[in-house]
Amino acid sequence: MYIPFWDYKYILTFIGWFNRGMKKNLKFLPLIIAALILYFLIYPNYENIIRVYHESKRTYLLVSMLAALGSYFFMSLSLYEMLKIMGHKIPFLQTFSITMISTAVNYFFSSAGASGFAIRTHLLNKRKVPVSICITTSVVLTAFIYLILGFIVFQSFILHMISIKKINLQVLEGFIGTLFIFLIPFLLTLVMYNHRFRNRWAIRIYYFINSTIYQITKYQIPKEDFREFKNQLNHGVSILHSKRYELHKVLFYVLLDWVLNIMVLYFAFLSLDIKLSLVKIIIGFSFGMIMTVIPILPSGLGAMEFVIANFYSNYGVPIESAIFASLVFRVCYYIIPSLVSFIMFYGIKIAEPEIKYDGNKKEDI
């Protein structure tokens, strides 16, 4: 079949338009999937969930919110302590604001943590913290976070296997998820302490950070000289190695962050007069946390609630109560802090100095 040349131009134009439209729409795919999961989870039990809400004890809901705040406090304290160890201490309130903002960005953009990492790097860099120090700090904190989460998840599935006295598909999936979680700190440790591996990946990390910051902020791409960046990165690792005995504080703060994270769910059930053992709380929490590492869904939205609700309903908790507790956890730990972080971001943007990047020169306006 013969197609005139001028028809090809229309076909190619249509294909280009279609591809651009698909790329734009794919950005909303994670939210659409999450919304569908939540709809089919909540809608059939909507009236019962509303009844459970009216019967809940507001005091425990408030304590659950305070536990979430405490979790963010220790998360910020771990970042503050890391920057102090690296010799670039900034005021704690600024650290708290940056932690809230970068964490919120991770919740809303399903980019496996890259978006929050870029925003944190950008905001710290505006406070004269070199990009290489931001990377070193973030890598160590991420390694600690996933290391402790891995241990929590691993012991949870061991306890779950002992309680059911068999190995089923759920337990196997849990162990596979645990291996994946442990793989993250292992790779990050290689990046930090294997000189050859670090040098091979340094340029990739450098340009990845630059491009990601540009995609989010649309301006002020750091133009540090790459050789200087690599030297700073190696210097940061040497500082970290020389002060490795001071890292126990950071590890302790990260542990407290996870403990208070678990307490958010614990108090959510207490608000309904449901007293579960701490072991069951940790196991259900671990199931939910595995869902949050799914890159396509922002913080496992929908999947986490579905898994937590179904797990506790199998232990005799009414399904509407289990759904309500999972939603309380989502609201207290994710939604409310994210809304507060937008106000913090606006305030921190007003208070911070504008930095003009000109080659390797950086000066305040």
N, C-alpha and C positions, 0 to 999 in steps of 0.2 A: 504494500500500500504506500503510495507516494504522498508525503506531507510537504507542502511548500516550505521554503526556508523561513519565511516570516512567521509561520505557525510555530516553529521551534522556539522562537523568542518568547512567544506567549506561554508555551509549555514550561520553559525554563524559569520564566518569571513566576508562574504559578507554583512550581516546585520550591523555589526560593522562599516565596511568601508562606507556603505551607510549613516548611521547615522552621522558619522564624516563629510562626504561630505555635508550633508544637513545643519549641524550646521554652517559650513564655508560659505555656500551659503546664508543662512538666514541673515548673517551680511550685505549682499549687497541688501537685499530685499527692505529696505526703500529707498535707492538711485534709484533702478529700478522703484519703484512706482512713486517717485518724477519726474524722467526723463520722464516717460510715460505721466504724467499729463502736464508737461511743453511742451512736443512734441505736444500733441493734442491741447494745448492752443496757442502755438506760430506758428507752421507750417502753419495752414490755413491763418494766418494773417501776415506772415513773410515779404512780400514785403511792406505792409502798415506800419509795425512797423519800417522798415528801412527808409521809407520816413519820418515818424514822427521824427525819430532820427535826420535826416539831417535838419529838420525844427525847432528842439528844440533850445532854447536859452541856450548857454553854461554857461552864468553868473549864472542863476538860478540852473543849475546842480551843479555848484561849491558851491553855497550857501547851496544846499541840502547836499553836502558832508561835509561842515563845520558844519551844524546842527547835522549830525551824529557824528562828532568829539566832538562837545559840549556835546552830550548825553553821550558818553564814558567818557568825562571829569568829569561830575557830578556823573556818576556811580562809578568812581574811587574815587572821593571826598567823597562819602558816605562810601566806604570801609575804606578810610583813617581816617575819623572822628570816625567810629565805633572802629577801632583799638586804636585810641587815647583815647576814652572813656574807653576802656577795659585795658588801661595802657600798651599797646604794640605797640606804634607808630613806623612806619617805614617811610623812605623817600617817598615823594609823587610819584616821578618818578617810584620807584619800585612798588608802589601800582597800578599805571597806567598800567605798563607792566603786572602785575599779573592779573589785571582785564581784559585786552585785551586777554591774553592767555587763561584764564579759560572760558571766554565767547565764544571765537572761538572754543574751544574744545566742548562746548555744541552745537554749530551750526553743527559740522561735525559728532557728535556721538549722535544718537537718544536714549539717556538713561535717559530722564526726568530730566536732570540737574546733575545726579550723577557724570558723567565724569568730568565736569567742577568744581564741588564741590571738587572732589578728587585732581585734579591738583592744585586748589587754596590752599587747605589744605597742600599739599606737598611743594609748593613753599613758603608759609608763614612759615611752620615749619622749612624750611632750613634757615630762617631768625630769628630763635630762638623764634618764636611765638608758644606756646603750642597748641597741636591739639585741646584740649578742648576749648581754646579761639577762634580758627578758626571756630569750630562748632557753638559756641555761636554767633559769629559775623555773620556767614553765615545764620543762622536761623533767626536772627532779620532782616537782609537785605532782605532775601527772603520773610518774612512776610510782610514787608513794600512794596516791589515791587508788590506782588500779591494783597495786600490791595488796593493800589492806582489804579492798573489795574482793579480790581473788580469794584471800584467806577466809573472809566471811562467807562467801558463796560456797567454797569447798567444804568447810566444816558443816554448813547448813545441809548440803546434800548428803554428807556422811550421816548426820543425825536423822535426816529424812529416810535414808535407806535402812538405818537401824530400826526406825519406828514402824516401817511397813514390812520389814523383814524379807525384802526381795529387791531385785534390780529390774525396774521396768523402764519403758521408753522415756518417761519423765526424768528419771535419775540419770540415764545416759545423756540426754539433752543437757542436763545440768552440768555434768562433768565436761562435756564438749565446750559449753559456754565458759566454764572455769578455765579450761586450757587456753581459750581465746583471750580471756581477761589477763591471765598470767603472761601471755605472749607480748602484750603491750609494754609492761615494765622491763621485760627482757630485752626487747628491741631498743627501748629508750636507753637502757644501761649500755648497750653496745655503742649507740650514738655518742654517749658521753665519755666512755672510758676506753674505747678502742680507737687509738689515734688514726690508724689507716682508714677505718670505717667512717670516722667522723670527718676526716678531710675529704673523703669521697662524696659524702653527703652534704658538706658545708655549703657548697655553691647552690645545690638544689634547694636547701632550706632557705638560703638567703633570697633567692629569686621567688620562691614560693611565698615567703612572708611579704615581700614587696608587692607582688601581684595581688595577693589576698587583701592586703591593707587598701590597695587602690580600688579594688572592686567594692569594698564596703564604705570607705571614706570618700572616694572619688577625688582626693587631693592629698597633697603633702606626702608623697612617696619618699621614704628615707633614701638618700643617695650616698650612703656611706661607701667608701672604697672597700671593695671586697677583701683585699689583702688585710686591711685594718680590721674588718669584720672577723676574718678567720683568726687573726692574732688575738683579738678580744675574746673570741669564743674559746680558744686554747688557754688563754689567761684565766678566763672564768672557770674552766674545768680544773686548772691547777689550784685556784683559790678554793674551789669546792673540795678538792682532794685534801688540801692542807687543813681545812676546817671540817672534815667529815665527822669528827667527834661531837660537833655542835648540832648535827642534823637530828639527833634524838628528840630535840624539842619540836622540830617540824613534824616528825613522824608521830609524836604524841598528839599534837594539835589535829593532824589529819584523822587520827583514830577517834578523837573526841567528836570531830565533825561527823563521822559515820555513826557513832553511838547516838548522838542527838537526832540524826537523820532517821534512825530506827525508832526512836522515841516518838517522833511525829505520828507514825502509824500506830504505835502502842496506845497513845493517848486518844487517838481517833476511835479506837475500839472501846476504850474505857468510857468515852462520852456516851456510848450506847449500853453501858453496864455489861459489856462482854469482856470477861477476864480470861485472856489467853496466856498460856505460858510463854516466857521469853523465847524459848526454843522455837515454838510455832511462829511467833512474830518474826524472828530472824529468818526462818526458812521461807515464809511467804514474802518477806521483804527481798530476799535474795532472788526469788523467782521474778519479782517485778523489776529488779535492777538489771537482770539479764536482758529484759526487753528494752531498757533504755539505751543499750549499746547498739541497737538496730539503726544503721545510718539513715535509712529512708524516712523514719518517723522522728519528728522533733521530740527528744527526750522520751521516746517510747509512748507518745500520746495515744491513748486508746488501747494499745497492746498491754501496757503495764496494768491499767485498770482491769482489763479483761482477765489477765492471768492471776492477779491478786484476788479478785472477786471469786473466781472459780476455785482457786486453791482453798480459801477459807470456807467456802460453801461445802467443800468435800469433808471438812472437819466439823460440820454441824452448825456453822454460822449461817443464819438466813441470808439468802442471796442479796436481798435489798440492803441489809446491814453491811455486808461485805463490799458491795458497790459504793455505799455511802462512805465507808472508811477509806476506800481507795480514792474517792473524789476529794475527801477532806485532805488527804495527803497531797494530792495534786494541787489543790487550791492553796494550802498553807506553805508548801515547799516550792511551788513553781509559779503559780499565777500571781498571788499577792506580791512576793518579792520582785517579780518581773515588772509589775506595774509601778512599784516604788522605784525600781532601777531607772525607769524612763525619766522620772522627776530628777533623780540623782544625775543622770546623764546631762540633762538640760542645765542643772546647776554647775556641774563640773566643767561644761563647755564655756559657760559664762566666766567662771573664775580662772580658767587656765590661760596662760599666755599663748598668743599666736606665734607659731614658729615657722620661719621662712627657710626653706631648704634651697641652698644654692651650691650645687656641686657637693664638695665635702664640707662646706661652711654652713653653720647653723646659727642663726641669730634671732633674738626676740624682736618682735615688731612693737 
